[in-house]
Each structure stands twice: as C-alpha cells, then as structure tokens.
Amino acid sequence: MAAIKPAGHRAFFNDVKQGKVRAALVYGGDVGGVAELAKKLIHLATGGSDDPLSLTVLDEEILREDPARLADEAQSVSMFGGRCAIRVRAAGEAFARAMRNALSAPPGANMIIAEAGPLKASSALRKLFEKEKGLAALPVYEDSARDIGQIVRETLRKDGLDITPDALEALSAMLGADRAASRGELEKLALYCLGRKTVTMEDVQAVCGDVSAHAMNDMIDAFFTGDARRGAALFAALSDSGILPAGILAVASHHVGYLKTLAIRVAAGDAPRQVVRSARPPVFFKRQPAMIRQLNLWPMAALEHADDSLYAATEQSRQQPDLASQIAERCLLSLSLRAARATRR
C-alpha cells in the first residue's frame, strides 16, 4: 500500500475499520509510541472487542519454528463471528519470511499488526509493507520537545493540574522521547501533587528522573561554586543521557531565581548558613554546604547578571538549535569562571 505518515492516520483508520487492510507494520524508536499505535489498530480491527479470543499474540521465536502459523491465524474464523487481530511483537526476519508466505494465500478475514524498532529505508521488512497491496507501514517518530510539552499539559490537565513554564521546560527535557516512559513519570508526578492546582519546578525535581535530577543539581552546584571541570563533565553526561540544553538552562535559571530569594535575606543581615538551613522548601542536607558557599560567592548584583546571561543563552539556543548545546555550556562555563574569581578574592 504505502508508508502512512501521521497526517494520513485518520483515513487509514477508516480503512482498518472497513477491513481493507490486510496487515500493518508499526515501527520506530519510541517503544511506547509504537505500542500505543499498535493497540489503536487492534481496537479498530476487532471493533473494540474485549473478547480475549479476538487477539492472538505471536513473536519471532514462534514464527521461526512455525512460519505457517501466521497464515493460519490470518485465515482462521472466530467461533463467535467478527474479525480478529494477530499481534506480532519485535517483528524481524522470521516475521518477514512468514508474511511473504502468507501473501501467497488469499486474504484472510483477520488483520495482522506487527511491531518493530527503528528500520532503515533499505530494510526488507519496510519495503515489503510499503509496496505490497493491502499492507501498510506506519512510522512512529520520536516526540519533539513541543510534542512532549503537549503530552505533559494534556496528561496533567486530566488530574486538574497546571504546570509552571519553567517546570514544563525542564520536565520536557528530562522525559525524553519514549512516550510510555513519559506517561509513567507523569502519573507519578500527578499523584505526588494530588490535591494541588499547580506543578512547580520543585515538584519536578523531587519526583521525575531521580538520577538525572541529582546529576543536574550536582552540575549546577559545580558551575556555581567555580568547579568548571566537574560542571563540564556532568553537562556532557546529562547531554549524552538525552537531557536537552533547554532543560539545563531552565533548571539553571530556576536555581538563580531561588538563590535570589535567599540572597535577599543575606543582604538583610542573616548569615548564609542560617538562611540555607531554614530555607523553605528545605535544601537537601547533603547539598547545604554547596548552597552556603554559593550565597557567599553570589551577591544580588552578580545573580542579576547571571539571570541576564542565562536568558540571553536561552534565546540564542532557540534561534540556533544546532548550536544549543555549545551555547548552554559556554554560558555555564562563563558563570563558573565568575564564581572561581570570586573564590580567589
């Protein structure tokens, strides 16, 4: 049939309902997104039946041992009438061979829905589903930052929750492209914020991506205490793990805003140690020494300058997305240099 892009999903779904599609291949790097779309096709193919007998699940091992099983399932007739679906997980070479054999038989009443990971344009499996009549290939693209942001807002809205802009930007960067994993994190976040109206940056850092959140805090503290080497190493590690530069800059900006609230009390005469230990929300005890040191290094005027620098870097990274990582790192390194100079005074 063809490769069905997202814009063509509505028309394709109608074809599935009407039984015009013999088999569909759903593939892509977003495991959760692939599974979601496959479930949608199964629902349409079976008319939304809840009968467990309306769905047969196969995999590579089964089809390797019994290639004819796929054609047999496609031709089988349900005891209670209606169309059934055959779901093939982790489709690969064995499925491709079984699918070619199935094509030599007349179309059955049932629909085959196969799931696969990322496939190159040269993939034999993709070519088969893109060219053969009655077959279709549906790529699932990894969510962009805008798509993830929309998923975040829509999911939280179901629980009556709004989210602050800085928390949304940081959360979108932390979640990455796997839609299923993203929804899992959002469910935890919604449960954590139950009974409230708005999700804040503190909530995101407390609940989502624990490892990334701790690494992010360590990186921020390293840069803002003048340890550029450790800050740069953590920046690289976070970037490699999929955290976007926009998320790093958002967390850094939030950190400066938080330091400002503490710096006001220091300017009024309170000791940095007292301010950090009595801060609300409380500062994690292991992080308190680094925060006390930062209050000694960053007076209000310096924090205002840092705020301006981070804002400018954020704007530049949006205008030049290909250089976003370099822009973010350069900005943080310049702030680290300022902290190092203050340490030597």
Secondary structure, DSSP 8 states (H G I E B T S, - for coil): -EE--GGGHHHHHHHHHTT--SEEEEE-S-HHHHHHHHHHHHHHHTTT---GGGEEEE-HHHHHH-TTHHHHHHH---TT-S--EEEESS--HHHHHHHHHHHTS---SSEEEEEES---TT-HHHHHHHHSTTEEEEE-----HHHHHHHHHHHHHTTT-EE-HHHHHHHHHHH-S-HHHHHHHHHHHHHHTTT-SEE-HHHHHHHS-HHHHHHHHHHHHHHHTT-HHHHHHHHHHHHHTT--HHHHHHHHHHHHHHHHHHHHHHHTT--HHHHHHT-SS---GGGHHHHHHHHHH--HHHHHHHHHHHHHHHHHHHH-GGGHHHHHHHHHHHHHHHHHHHHH-
